Amino acid sequence: MTPYRRIFHEKRTLIWPVIAGLVLNLALFGLVVYPLSQKVATGESDANAANNALLAAKRQYQNARQTVAGKQQADTELDKFYKQVLPPDLSGARRITYLRIPQLAKEMNLQHETQTANPTEERDSGLAKWTLTAVLTGEYRDIRRFLYELETAPEFLVLERVDLKQSENERSRGITVTIQVATYYRTGAHGD
């Protein structure tokens, strides 16, 4: 008889309960613990996925709120621009160009030769464009100061074109500058 057989034969009263306990443990593990551990792992995976979905939904919600806030701010700024910066109507556009350009030219020691203006409607917009073309004569430094003052004026004026040329007239020495200045105003029911 081999030593293992002899030990098994002599200690069988102890070994059979141990084997039965092992088989019972394996059966419990296979039938109860392992399926429960799989359910827990699946539950943890589902919980992580739900948490990630919640975080993504919160980010989307914050982005949507920021978009709405940004749109409201843009609408407020646009309304402020229309009401406080742009001339309210054609007469306001005339006032800031017809009066302001000759007055500024006089302050800068420039001779105001001529000026012409014309309004044009902007397509698919509630705005119209008022364009004024003026011819001024004077020294270069005065023209530079004039252009600087025009560009930094509080009124909404867009300097669209500047043409410089040396005066050919003997009486008026200096430089002749032709400027094209535009402003916009609201038309129709939007204008005051």
C-alpha positions as CSV (number, residue, x, y, z in Angstrom):
1,M,0.0,0.0,0.0
2,T,1.3,3.4,-0.9
3,P,1.8,6.0,1.8
4,Y,-1.0,8.2,0.3
5,R,-3.5,5.3,0.3
6,R,-2.5,4.4,3.8
7,I,-2.9,8.0,5.0
8,F,-6.3,8.3,3.2
9,H,-7.5,5.0,4.6
10,E,-6.5,5.9,8.2
11,K,-7.7,9.5,8.1
12,R,-10.8,9.1,6.0
13,T,-13.0,10.3,8.8
14,L,-11.2,13.7,8.6
15,I,-10.6,13.8,4.8
16,W,-14.2,13.1,3.6
17,P,-15.5,16.1,5.5
18,V,-12.7,18.3,4.1
19,I,-13.4,17.0,0.6
20,A,-17.1,17.6,1.1
21,G,-16.4,21.1,2.4
22,L,-14.2,21.8,-0.7
23,V,-16.9,20.5,-3.0
24,L,-19.5,22.5,-1.2
25,N,-17.3,25.7,-1.4
26,L,-16.7,25.1,-5.1
27,A,-20.4,24.6,-5.6
28,L,-21.3,27.8,-3.6
29,F,-18.6,29.7,-5.5
30,G,-19.9,28.5,-8.9
31,L,-23.6,28.9,-8.1
32,V,-23.7,32.0,-5.9
33,V,-20.4,34.0,-5.5
34,Y,-19.3,34.0,-9.1
35,P,-22.6,35.1,-10.5
36,L,-23.0,37.8,-7.8
37,S,-19.4,39.0,-8.5
38,Q,-20.4,39.3,-12.2
39,K,-23.5,41.2,-11.3
40,V,-21.4,43.6,-9.1
41,A,-18.9,44.1,-11.9
42,T,-21.7,44.8,-14.4
43,G,-23.3,47.1,-11.9
44,E,-20.1,49.0,-11.4
45,S,-19.6,49.2,-15.1
46,D,-23.2,50.5,-15.5
47,A,-22.6,53.0,-12.7
48,N,-19.4,54.3,-14.3
49,A,-21.2,54.6,-17.7
50,A,-24.1,56.4,-16.0
51,N,-21.7,58.7,-14.2
52,N,-19.8,59.5,-17.4
53,A,-23.2,60.2,-19.1
54,L,-24.2,62.5,-16.2
55,L,-20.9,64.4,-16.5
56,A,-21.4,64.7,-20.3
57,A,-25.0,65.9,-19.8
58,K,-23.8,68.5,-17.2
59,R,-21.1,69.8,-19.7
60,Q,-23.7,70.0,-22.5
61,Y,-26.1,71.8,-20.1
62,Q,-23.4,74.3,-19.1
63,N,-22.5,74.9,-22.8
64,A,-26.1,75.5,-23.6
65,R,-26.5,78.0,-20.7
66,Q,-23.3,79.8,-21.8
67,T,-24.7,79.9,-25.4
68,V,-27.9,81.4,-24.2
69,A,-26.1,83.9,-21.9
70,G,-23.8,84.8,-24.8
71,K,-26.7,85.2,-27.2
72,Q,-28.5,87.5,-24.6
73,Q,-25.3,89.5,-24.1
74,A,-24.8,89.8,-27.9
75,D,-28.4,90.9,-28.3
76,T,-28.0,93.5,-25.5
77,E,-24.7,94.7,-27.1
78,L,-26.3,94.9,-30.5
79,D,-29.3,96.8,-29.2
80,K,-26.9,99.2,-27.4
81,F,-25.0,99.6,-30.6
82,Y,-28.1,100.4,-32.6
83,K,-29.5,102.8,-30.0
84,Q,-26.4,104.5,-28.7
85,V,-23.7,104.3,-31.4
86,L,-25.4,104.4,-34.8
87,P,-27.2,107.5,-35.9
88,P,-31.0,106.9,-35.4
89,D,-32.0,108.0,-38.9
90,L,-31.0,109.8,-42.1
91,S,-30.9,113.3,-40.4
92,G,-28.6,111.9,-37.7
93,A,-26.3,110.5,-40.3
94,R,-26.3,113.9,-42.1
95,R,-25.6,115.7,-38.9
96,I,-22.5,113.7,-37.9
97,T,-21.1,114.0,-41.4
98,Y,-22.2,117.3,-43.0
99,L,-21.5,119.3,-39.8
100,R,-18.6,117.3,-38.3
101,I,-16.3,117.1,-41.3
102,P,-16.2,120.8,-42.2
103,Q,-15.9,121.7,-38.5
104,L,-13.1,119.3,-37.9
105,A,-11.4,120.5,-41.1
106,K,-11.5,124.1,-39.9
107,E,-10.1,123.1,-36.5
108,M,-7.1,121.3,-38.3
109,N,-6.4,124.3,-40.5
110,L,-7.6,122.6,-43.7
111,Q,-9.6,124.3,-46.4
112,H,-12.9,122.5,-47.1
113,E,-13.3,122.5,-50.9
114,T,-16.4,120.4,-51.7
115,Q,-18.5,117.6,-50.4
116,T,-21.1,115.3,-51.8
117,A,-23.2,112.6,-50.1
118,N,-25.6,109.9,-51.0
119,P,-27.6,107.3,-49.0
120,T,-27.8,103.7,-50.1
121,E,-30.0,100.9,-48.7
122,E,-28.1,97.8,-47.6
123,R,-29.6,94.6,-49.0
124,D,-31.3,92.2,-46.6
125,S,-30.7,94.6,-43.7
126,G,-32.6,97.2,-41.7
127,L,-29.6,99.5,-42.2
128,A,-28.8,102.2,-44.8
129,K,-25.4,103.6,-45.6
130,W,-24.7,107.3,-45.8
131,T,-21.5,108.0,-47.7
132,L,-19.9,111.5,-47.8
133,T,-17.1,112.4,-50.1
134,A,-15.2,115.6,-49.2
135,V,-12.2,117.3,-50.8
136,L,-9.9,119.2,-48.4
137,T,-6.6,121.1,-48.9
138,G,-3.8,121.7,-46.5
139,E,-0.5,120.7,-45.1
140,Y,0.4,117.1,-44.7
141,R,0.7,117.3,-40.8
142,D,-2.8,118.9,-40.6
143,I,-4.2,116.2,-42.8
144,R,-2.7,113.5,-40.6
145,R,-4.2,115.2,-37.5
146,F,-7.6,115.5,-39.3
147,L,-7.6,111.8,-40.2
148,Y,-6.6,110.9,-36.6
149,E,-9.3,113.0,-35.1
150,L,-11.8,111.6,-37.6
151,E,-10.8,108.0,-36.8
152,T,-11.0,108.5,-33.0
153,A,-14.2,110.5,-33.0
154,P,-17.0,109.2,-30.8
155,E,-19.4,109.1,-33.7
156,F,-19.7,106.0,-35.8
157,L,-17.7,107.0,-38.9
158,V,-15.9,104.6,-41.2
159,L,-13.1,106.1,-43.2
160,E,-13.4,104.1,-46.5
161,R,-11.0,105.9,-48.8
162,V,-8.3,108.5,-48.7
163,D,-6.7,109.9,-51.9
164,L,-3.8,112.3,-51.6
165,K,-2.4,114.4,-54.4
166,Q,-0.2,117.4,-54.7
167,S,-2.2,120.6,-55.4
168,E,-1.7,121.9,-59.0
169,N,-3.2,125.2,-58.2
170,E,-0.6,127.9,-57.6
171,R,-2.9,129.8,-55.1
172,S,-3.3,126.8,-52.8
173,R,-0.1,125.2,-52.0
174,G,-0.2,122.0,-50.1
175,I,-1.9,118.7,-50.5
176,T,-5.4,117.9,-51.7
177,V,-7.0,115.0,-50.0
178,T,-10.2,113.4,-51.1
179,I,-11.9,111.3,-48.3
180,Q,-14.8,109.0,-48.4
181,V,-16.5,108.6,-45.0
182,A,-19.5,106.4,-44.3
183,T,-21.9,105.8,-41.5
184,Y,-24.9,103.6,-41.1
185,Y,-28.3,104.3,-39.7
186,R,-31.5,102.3,-39.2
187,T,-34.3,102.5,-41.7
188,G,-38.0,101.7,-41.8
189,A,-39.7,100.8,-38.6
190,H,-36.4,100.4,-36.8
191,G,-35.2,104.0,-37.2
192,D,-36.6,106.7,-34.9
